[in-house]
Amino acid sequence: MMRGIRGATTVEENSREKIWRTARHLVTQILSQNELHAEDIGAIIFSTTEDITAAFPSSAIRQLPALKFIPLFDTTEPAVEGSLPLCIRVLVLADIDKKQTDVRHIYLGGAKNLRPDLIRS
């Protein structure tokens, strides 16, 4: 069954190195925590806040050999007053044999408090 797996994190600064390292860490945590393999993934969609301009998060994922052929997409979030700055959000669409309630959504860095309702201990 196709499931959506959410995640978000923040970067320390708007630099390609930090964006790529942070995006790779977020995606690898989602894959690991949900026991996913490349063949399970239909697509990965990233969004960033408007203050992230130095790199596309998907470019970091494209460099991972196992995920080379996964469809990736980047977009910019609307500039909402008071929103979390320097934030990368991700939606992984994957075939996974888990109930939606058993999916592990991953929130790291400054994004840990965005969706406490989705985080399990």
Backbone hydrogen bonds, N-H to C=O, Kabsch-Sander energy under -0.5 kcal/mol:
donor,donor_aa,acceptor,acceptor_aa,energy
3,R,94,A,-3.1
5,I,3,R,-0.5
5,I,92,V,-2.7
6,R,4,G,-0.5
7,G,90,V,-1.6
8,A,106,I,-1.7
9,T,88,I,-2.3
11,V,86,L,-2.3
15,S,13,E,-1.9
19,I,15,S,-2.7
20,W,16,R,-2.9
21,R,17,E,-2.5
22,T,18,K,-2.4
23,A,19,I,-2.6
24,R,20,W,-2.5
25,H,21,R,-2.2
26,L,22,T,-2.4
27,V,23,A,-2.4
28,T,24,R,-2.7
29,Q,25,H,-2.0
30,I,26,L,-2.0
31,L,27,V,-2.6
32,S,28,T,-2.5
33,Q,29,Q,-2.9
34,N,30,I,-1.4
35,E,32,S,-1.3
36,L,31,L,-2.7
40,D,37,H,-2.2
41,I,37,H,-0.6
41,I,38,A,-1.5
42,G,93,L,-3.3
43,A,93,L,-1.3
44,I,71,P,-2.2
45,I,91,L,-2.7
46,F,73,F,-3.4
47,S,89,R,-2.3
48,T,75,T,-1.8
49,T,87,C,-1.8
52,I,49,T,-2.1
53,T,51,D,-0.8
59,S,56,F,-0.9
60,A,56,F,-0.7
60,A,57,P,-1.1
61,I,57,P,-1.0
62,R,58,S,-2.4
63,Q,59,S,-0.7
64,L,61,I,-1.8
67,L,64,L,-1.8
68,K,65,P,-1.2
70,I,67,L,-1.6
73,F,44,I,-1.7
75,T,46,F,-1.1
77,E,48,T,-3.1
80,V,78,P,-1.5
81,E,79,A,-0.5
83,S,80,V,-2.1
88,I,9,T,-2.8
89,R,47,S,-3.1
90,V,7,G,-2.8
91,L,45,I,-2.5
92,V,5,I,-2.8
93,L,43,A,-2.9
93,L,91,L,-0.6
94,A,3,R,-2.5
94,A,92,V,-0.6
95,D,40,D,-3.4
96,I,1,M,-2.6
96,I,94,A,-0.7
98,K,96,I,-1.0
102,D,99,K,-1.8
103,V,99,K,-0.7
103,V,100,Q,-0.9
105,H,103,V,-0.7
105,H,118,L,-0.7
106,I,6,R,-1.9
107,Y,105,H,-0.5
108,L,8,A,-2.8
111,A,108,L,-2.1
112,K,109,G,-1.5
114,L,111,A,-2.0
118,L,115,R,-2.1
119,I,115,R,-0.7
